[in-house]
Amino acid sequence: GPVYVITHVDIIGGQPGVTEAIRLMHDFQVDSLKDKGAVRFEVMQQDSRFNHFVMSEVWQSREAYDAHNGLDHARKFREKIAPMLGSPFDVRLHRLLP
């Protein structure tokens, strides 16, 4: 069944770093929604902390999510955003309960 992915992203570098990270996450969102098996992809900014974000994704299957992570645009996104991270990505996969 579908897999639900929640990723917490904390950015350092003040407003310039946050502005660039937002651009990278937006581009990643747009590219990811073109991938086979993508259902939904949203990027949210925490209301009380301008440098904290959540990426919420829904994929048709775990296989679709894993394939997405191996694509060039996903690898390049992780490479570009890595120097901006204040902590490692916190990626959590979920499934709906019956």
BELNORDA-V93175 format. One record per residue. N is the residue number from 0. RES is the residue in one letter. PSI is psi as a letter, one per 40 degrees, with the letter a starting at -180 (NA if undefined). OMEGA is omega as a letter, one per 40 degrees, with the letter a starting at -180 (999 if undefined). Layout:
N:RES:PSI:OMEGA ; N:RES:PSI:OMEGA
This chain:
0:G:a:a ; 1:P:i:i ; 2:V:h:a ; 3:Y:h:a ; 4:V:h:i ; 5:I:h:i ; 6:T:h:i ; 7:H:h:a ; 8:V:h:i ; 9:D:h:a ; 10:I:i:i ; 11:I:i:i ; 12:G:e:i ; 13:G:a:a ; 14:Q:d:i ; 15:P:d:i ; 16:G:d:i ; 17:V:d:i ; 18:T:d:i ; 19:E:d:i ; 20:A:d:i ; 21:I:d:i ; 22:R:d:i ; 23:L:d:a ; 24:M:d:i ; 25:H:d:i ; 26:D:d:i ; 27:F:d:i ; 28:Q:d:a ; 29:V:d:a ; 30:D:d:a ; 31:S:d:i ; 32:L:e:i ; 33:K:e:a ; 34:D:i:i ; 35:K:h:i ; 36:G:e:i ; 37:A:h:i ; 38:V:d:a ; 39:R:i:i ; 40:F:h:a ; 41:E:i:i ; 42:V:h:a ; 43:M:i:i ; 44:Q:h:i ; 45:Q:h:a ; 46:D:d:a ; 47:S:e:a ; 48:R:h:a ; 49:F:e:a ; 50:N:e:i ; 51:H:h:a ; 52:F:i:i ; 53:V:h:i ; 54:M:h:a ; 55:S:h:a ; 56:E:i:i ; 57:V:h:a ; 58:W:i:a ; 59:Q:d:a ; 60:S:i:i ; 61:R:d:i ; 62:E:d:i ; 63:A:d:i ; 64:Y:d:i ; 65:D:d:i ; 66:A:d:i ; 67:H:d:a ; 68:N:d:i ; 69:G:e:a ; 70:L:i:a ; 71:D:d:a ; 72:H:d:i ; 73:A:d:i ; 74:R:d:a ; 75:K:d:i ; 76:F:d:a ; 77:R:d:i ; 78:E:d:a ; 79:K:d:a ; 80:I:e:a ; 81:A:d:a ; 82:P:e:a ; 83:M:e:a ; 84:L:h:i ; 85:G:e:i ; 86:S:i:i ; 87:P:i:i ; 88:F:h:i ; 89:D:g:a ; 90:V:h:i ; 91:R:h:i ; 92:L:i:a ; 93:H:i:i ; 94:R:i:i ; 95:L:i:i ; 96:L:i:i ; 97:P:NA:999
